[in-house]
Amino acid sequence: MDHRSDQLNEPSKVSNDHVHSSKQGEFAVIIPAYNEEATIHDVASRALAYTPLVIVVDDGSTDQTVAHLEDLPVTLIKNALNSGKAASLWKGIQAARQHDVRYIISLDGDGQHAPEDIPRLLAMSEDKPQHIIIGARLADKSVIPAKRYYANRVANFWLAWAAGYPISDSQSGFRVYPSELFDGLEMPTRKRDSFVFESEILIKAARRGIECTAVAIPAVYAENARPSHFRGVRDITLITLMVGRSLITRGFYPLGLYRSCIKPYLFPQHDK
C-alpha cells in the first residue's frame, strides 16, 4: 500500500467545460444544512454549475433555509427533527447512490467550501479513483481560528494512527468519495455522532484498502455565516474515544503508528 497518499497536492486547474463534458451525471453533490439561510442559496446555486444532481439535506432548520432553496432545481430532503450531520450525510449518500454515480461529493452549506474547487478535487479523483479526496485547509494556518486548528491537529494524529497513514485534514467536510466505498458499509448516525462520522469513515475505508489524498484549498470563513456547529473539546473528545476503541480492537495497531507518524519522520523524503 502506498503511504504517500495524503501529501497536500495542488493539481493544475481544470476548466468548468471539462467537468460538464466528461463528468456531468457521474457525480452528486451533497450539502447537509442546518440553519444556513445566509449562505445556502449561494452555495447550492454555485454547486449546480457543476452537476444537476445537488442534494441538500435540511436537518430540521428553524430559520429560512428551506425557503431560500425554492427557486433552485435541487433535490431537497427534509429531516423532521434536527438529527445531526451524520444522519444528514448518510441520507444524502443513500439518495445519491440511487442515481448510480461514480463519485459522491460532500461540502458544507456555510460557505466554508468553494464549489469552484470541485474540478480540482475531481481531477485528483481521476488519478486516484479508489481514494477519498479531501479538500485540506490546514496549509492556510493564518486564517484558521487557533482553537480549531490545534483541535484538528490532535484529531489528525489519532486518526492517522488508526488509519495507518498520514492525514492532513481529517475534519474537512469537503470530500470526494468513490461510490463503491459505501457498498455494505455500516456507519453510526446518532446525533452525538455528528462530527464522528467523517472521522470514522476514514478508518473504515482504510480497512477496505481505501486511503485519502489531500488537495490544498483555501480556508474560507464567510462574514455572514452562522457560528460553527463544531464544538472543539466535546467533538474532539468523542472522536478520540472512537479512535481509542478502534485501536484497542487492533491491539493498539503499532504498525499504524509507525506508518503514520514514525516512518514519515524518519524518512521524510520517502513520502514526498
C-alpha positions as CSV (number, residue, x, y, z in Angstrom):
1,M,0.0,0.0,0.0
2,D,1.3,3.4,-0.9
3,H,1.6,5.5,2.2
4,R,2.3,8.8,0.4
5,S,-1.4,9.3,-0.3
6,D,-2.2,12.2,2.0
7,Q,0.5,14.6,1.0
8,L,-1.0,18.0,0.0
9,N,-1.4,18.0,-3.7
10,E,-2.0,21.0,-5.9
11,P,-3.2,19.8,-9.3
12,S,-3.5,22.1,-12.2
13,K,-6.8,23.9,-12.6
14,V,-9.5,22.2,-14.6
15,S,-12.0,24.2,-16.6
16,N,-15.7,24.0,-16.0
17,D,-16.2,22.9,-19.6
18,H,-14.1,19.8,-18.8
19,V,-16.4,19.0,-15.9
20,H,-19.6,19.5,-18.0
21,S,-18.4,17.5,-20.9
22,S,-16.9,14.4,-19.2
23,K,-18.1,14.4,-15.6
24,Q,-21.7,15.7,-15.6
25,G,-24.0,12.9,-14.3
26,E,-21.1,10.9,-12.9
27,F,-21.2,12.6,-9.5
28,A,-23.6,14.0,-7.0
29,V,-23.0,16.9,-4.5
30,I,-24.4,16.5,-1.0
31,I,-24.9,19.6,1.2
32,P,-26.0,19.0,4.7
33,A,-27.7,22.1,6.0
34,Y,-28.8,23.3,9.4
35,N,-29.9,27.0,9.8
36,E,-27.9,28.1,6.7
37,E,-30.3,30.8,5.5
38,A,-27.5,33.3,5.0
39,T,-25.4,31.1,2.7
40,I,-27.3,28.1,1.4
41,H,-28.7,29.6,-1.8
42,D,-25.3,30.9,-2.9
43,V,-23.6,27.6,-2.2
44,A,-26.2,25.4,-3.8
45,S,-26.5,27.6,-6.9
46,R,-22.8,27.5,-7.4
47,A,-22.7,23.7,-7.0
48,L,-25.4,23.4,-9.7
49,A,-22.9,24.9,-12.2
50,Y,-21.0,21.6,-12.0
51,T,-23.8,19.0,-11.7
52,P,-27.6,18.9,-12.0
53,L,-27.6,16.4,-9.1
54,V,-27.3,18.6,-6.0
55,I,-28.8,17.1,-2.9
56,V,-29.5,19.4,0.1
57,V,-30.4,17.6,3.3
58,D,-32.1,20.1,5.6
59,D,-31.6,19.0,9.2
60,G,-34.7,20.4,10.8
61,S,-33.7,24.0,10.3
62,T,-35.7,26.6,12.3
63,D,-34.8,29.5,10.0
64,Q,-35.5,30.2,6.3
65,T,-33.0,27.6,4.9
66,V,-35.7,25.7,3.0
67,A,-37.4,28.8,1.7
68,H,-34.1,30.1,0.2
69,L,-33.9,26.9,-1.9
70,E,-37.4,27.2,-3.5
71,D,-36.2,28.7,-6.8
72,L,-33.3,26.2,-7.3
73,P,-33.6,22.7,-9.0
74,V,-32.0,20.9,-6.1
75,T,-33.1,17.6,-4.6
76,L,-34.3,18.6,-1.1
77,I,-34.5,16.1,1.7
78,K,-36.0,17.3,5.0
79,N,-35.3,15.8,8.4
80,A,-38.4,16.4,10.5
81,L,-36.2,16.9,13.6
82,N,-32.6,18.0,14.0
83,S,-30.8,14.7,13.7
84,G,-27.2,15.8,13.3
85,K,-24.7,15.9,10.5
86,A,-24.0,12.2,10.4
87,A,-27.7,11.3,9.8
88,S,-27.9,14.1,7.1
89,L,-24.8,12.9,5.3
90,W,-26.0,9.3,5.4
91,K,-29.4,10.2,3.9
92,G,-27.7,12.2,1.2
93,I,-25.3,9.4,0.4
94,Q,-28.2,6.9,0.0
95,A,-30.1,9.3,-2.2
96,A,-27.0,9.9,-4.4
97,R,-26.4,6.1,-4.8
98,Q,-29.9,5.7,-6.3
99,H,-28.5,7.6,-9.3
100,D,-25.6,5.2,-9.9
101,V,-23.0,7.9,-9.7
102,R,-19.2,7.1,-9.6
103,Y,-18.4,9.8,-7.1
104,I,-20.2,11.4,-4.2
105,I,-19.1,14.9,-3.2
106,S,-19.9,16.4,0.2
107,L,-19.4,20.0,1.1
108,D,-20.7,22.3,3.9
109,G,-23.5,24.7,3.4
110,D,-22.0,27.6,5.4
111,G,-19.8,28.9,2.6
112,Q,-16.6,27.5,4.0
113,H,-16.0,25.3,0.9
114,A,-16.0,26.8,-2.6
115,P,-17.9,24.7,-5.2
116,E,-15.4,26.2,-7.7
117,D,-12.8,23.8,-6.2
118,I,-14.9,20.8,-7.3
119,P,-13.0,20.3,-10.5
120,R,-9.7,20.3,-8.7
121,L,-10.8,17.5,-6.4
122,L,-12.3,15.6,-9.3
123,A,-9.0,15.9,-11.2
124,M,-7.3,14.1,-8.3
125,S,-10.0,11.5,-8.1
126,E,-9.3,10.6,-11.8
127,D,-5.7,10.0,-10.9
128,K,-6.6,8.1,-7.7
129,P,-10.2,6.7,-8.3
130,Q,-10.0,4.4,-5.3
131,H,-9.1,7.2,-2.8
132,I,-11.2,9.6,-0.8
133,I,-10.1,13.1,-1.9
134,I,-10.2,15.7,0.8
135,G,-10.1,19.4,0.4
136,A,-7.5,20.3,3.0
137,R,-7.5,23.7,4.7
138,L,-4.7,23.4,7.3
139,A,-2.0,24.6,4.9
140,D,-3.6,28.0,5.3
141,K,-3.0,28.3,9.0
142,S,-3.1,32.1,9.2
143,V,-6.8,32.4,8.6
144,I,-8.0,29.4,10.7
145,P,-9.1,30.1,14.3
146,A,-6.3,28.8,16.6
147,K,-8.6,26.6,18.7
148,R,-9.9,24.8,15.6
149,Y,-6.5,24.5,14.0
150,Y,-5.0,22.7,17.0
151,A,-8.1,20.6,17.6
152,N,-7.8,19.4,14.0
153,R,-4.1,18.6,14.5
154,V,-5.0,16.5,17.5
155,A,-7.7,14.7,15.6
156,N,-5.3,14.2,12.7
157,F,-2.7,12.4,14.9
158,W,-5.2,9.9,16.3
159,L,-7.0,9.2,13.0
160,A,-3.7,8.8,11.1
161,W,-2.6,6.2,13.7
162,A,-5.9,4.3,13.4
163,A,-6.0,4.5,9.6
164,G,-2.3,3.7,9.2
165,Y,-1.1,6.6,7.1
166,P,-0.5,10.3,7.4
167,I,-3.7,12.5,7.2
168,S,-3.5,16.3,6.6
169,D,-7.1,17.5,7.4
170,S,-9.3,14.8,8.8
171,Q,-12.0,17.2,9.8
172,S,-12.7,18.8,6.4
173,G,-16.2,18.0,5.1
174,F,-15.2,18.8,1.5
175,R,-14.6,15.4,0.1
176,V,-15.0,13.2,-3.0
177,Y,-15.9,9.6,-2.1
178,P,-15.8,6.7,-4.6
179,S,-19.4,5.4,-4.6
180,E,-18.3,1.8,-4.1
181,L,-16.9,2.7,-0.7
182,F,-20.5,2.5,0.6
183,D,-21.2,-1.0,-0.6
184,G,-22.3,-2.8,2.5
185,L,-20.8,-0.1,4.8
186,E,-22.4,0.5,8.1
187,M,-21.9,3.8,9.9
188,P,-23.2,5.3,13.1
189,T,-25.7,8.1,12.5
190,R,-26.8,9.1,16.0
191,K,-27.0,12.8,16.7
192,R,-23.9,12.6,19.0
193,D,-22.0,11.1,16.1
194,S,-22.5,14.3,14.0
195,F,-18.7,15.0,13.8
196,V,-17.5,11.5,14.5
197,F,-19.0,10.2,11.2
198,E,-16.5,11.9,8.9
199,S,-13.6,10.7,11.1
200,E,-14.8,7.1,11.5
201,I,-15.4,6.7,7.7
202,L,-11.6,7.3,7.1
203,I,-10.8,4.4,9.5
204,K,-13.3,2.0,8.0
205,A,-12.2,3.0,4.5
206,A,-8.6,2.2,5.4
207,R,-9.6,-1.2,6.5
208,R,-11.0,-1.7,3.0
209,G,-7.8,-0.5,1.4
210,I,-9.1,2.9,0.5
211,E,-6.9,5.8,1.7
212,C,-7.4,9.5,1.3
213,T,-5.5,12.1,-0.7
214,A,-5.5,15.8,0.3
215,V,-5.8,18.7,-2.2
216,A,-5.0,22.1,-0.7
217,I,-7.9,24.5,-0.7
218,P,-8.3,28.0,0.8
219,A,-9.8,28.2,4.3
220,V,-12.9,30.4,3.8
221,Y,-14.9,31.9,6.6
222,A,-17.8,33.9,5.3
223,E,-18.7,37.0,7.3
224,N,-22.4,36.2,7.1
225,A,-22.1,32.5,8.0
226,R,-23.6,31.3,11.2
227,P,-21.3,30.1,14.1
228,S,-19.8,26.7,13.6
229,H,-21.7,23.7,14.9
230,F,-18.4,22.1,15.7
231,R,-17.5,22.2,19.4
232,G,-13.8,21.6,19.8
233,V,-13.5,20.0,23.2
234,R,-16.7,17.9,23.1
235,D,-16.3,16.7,19.5
236,I,-12.6,16.0,19.6
237,T,-13.2,14.0,22.8
238,L,-15.9,11.9,21.0
239,I,-13.6,11.4,18.0
240,T,-10.7,10.4,20.3
241,L,-12.9,7.9,22.1
242,M,-14.0,6.4,18.8
243,V,-10.4,6.1,17.7
244,G,-9.4,4.6,21.0
245,R,-12.0,1.9,20.7
246,S,-10.7,1.2,17.2
247,L,-7.1,0.9,18.3
248,I,-8.0,-1.3,21.3
249,T,-9.7,-3.8,19.0
250,R,-6.5,-4.0,16.9
251,G,-4.1,-4.3,19.9
252,F,-3.3,-0.6,19.6
253,Y,-2.1,-1.2,16.0
254,P,1.6,-0.4,16.4
255,L,2.2,-0.7,12.7
256,G,-0.3,2.1,12.1
257,L,1.6,4.3,14.5
258,Y,4.8,3.5,12.6
259,R,3.4,4.2,9.2
260,S,1.5,7.4,10.1
261,C,4.0,9.1,12.4
262,I,7.3,7.4,12.8
263,K,8.1,6.5,9.3
264,P,7.3,9.9,7.8
265,Y,9.5,11.5,10.5
266,L,12.5,9.1,9.9
267,F,12.2,9.0,6.1
268,P,10.6,12.3,5.1
269,Q,11.8,12.0,1.5
270,H,10.1,8.7,1.1
271,D,6.7,10.4,1.5
272,K,7.1,13.2,-0.9
